[in-house]
Amino acid sequence: MRRAVALAACSGALAAPAPATAQTAITGTPQSLFTKKIASDPGTAADVRAALKARRVFVDEDIAFADVTGDGRQDAVVRIDSGGAGGTIAVYVYSAHGGKDLHAIYRSQHLYRALVAVNGATLLLSTPRYSAGDEICCPPALLERTLTWSERAGRLVLRATRSVPPPM
């Protein structure tokens, strides 16, 4: 009997692990709040919404807070991560600018391995630019977009685009 119990315990330890899924946000966290906001936002791309709901992608827990609208209140820069080689696949900026409820003022939803930085009130969004034969690890250049708030447009607008070397 002891041998059967030991054998059962060993075979359970050797069983194949369950398939991996994207991490799940803990209720009550900024990650959870933005997961719900993005998944229910009609402006969210259908493929991003479906992937969030199926937990194939997740809201990165490292949400940046900065005043990109210039109203003295913090706005949230939220990244959707693939959990794999695709890295950051979407970026959203949420704000309560103008006394409105928290809403998206910027969406970039079909990205690959994007890098995001906030410099003062400026959002920098960089994506790799590959040439034929380049390794996925080592793009020869990044396309960097500079975005700032436009009060007239009521959203972040593209101010500049340039090619920059990748970080070392």
URVEN-V908906 format. One record per backbone hydrogen bond with DSSP energy under -1.0 kcal/mol. CO is the residue of the C=O (numbers start at 1). NH is the residue of the N-H. E is the energy in kcal/mol with one decimal. If there is no record, write none. Layout:
CO;NH;E
CO;NH;E
This chain:
1;5;-2.1
2;6;-2.6
3;7;-2.6
4;8;-2.3
5;9;-2.2
6;10;-2.4
7;11;-2.5
8;12;-1.8
9;13;-1.6
10;14;-1.4
26;29;-1.5
29;33;-2.5
30;34;-2.7
31;35;-1.8
32;36;-2.1
33;37;-2.5
34;38;-2.6
35;39;-2.2
36;40;-1.8
41;44;-1.9
45;49;-2.6
46;50;-2.6
47;51;-2.0
48;52;-2.5
49;53;-2.6
50;54;-2.1
51;56;-2.7
51;57;-1.1
52;55;-1.1
55;22;-2.3
58;81;-3.3
61;63;-1.6
64;77;-3.3
66;68;-1.5
66;75;-2.7
75;66;-2.2
76;94;-2.6
77;64;-1.9
78;92;-2.8
79;60;-2.8
80;89;-2.7
80;90;-1.2
81;58;-2.2
84;87;-1.7
86;113;-3.4
87;82;-2.6
88;114;-2.0
89;111;-2.9
90;80;-2.8
91;108;-2.5
92;78;-3.3
93;105;-3.2
93;106;-1.1
94;76;-2.6
95;103;-2.5
96;99;-1.3
103;95;-2.5
105;156;-1.4
106;93;-2.1
108;91;-2.6
115;126;-2.9
117;124;-3.2
119;122;-1.7
122;119;-2.9
123;147;-2.7
124;117;-2.3
125;145;-3.0
126;115;-2.9
127;143;-3.1
131;134;-2.3
135;138;-1.1
141;129;-2.6
142;164;-2.7
143;127;-1.8
144;162;-2.2
145;125;-2.4
146;159;-3.5
146;160;-1.4
147;123;-2.6
148;157;-3.1
150;154;-2.2
150;155;-1.2
155;150;-2.1
157;148;-2.0
160;146;-2.9
162;144;-3.2
164;142;-3.0
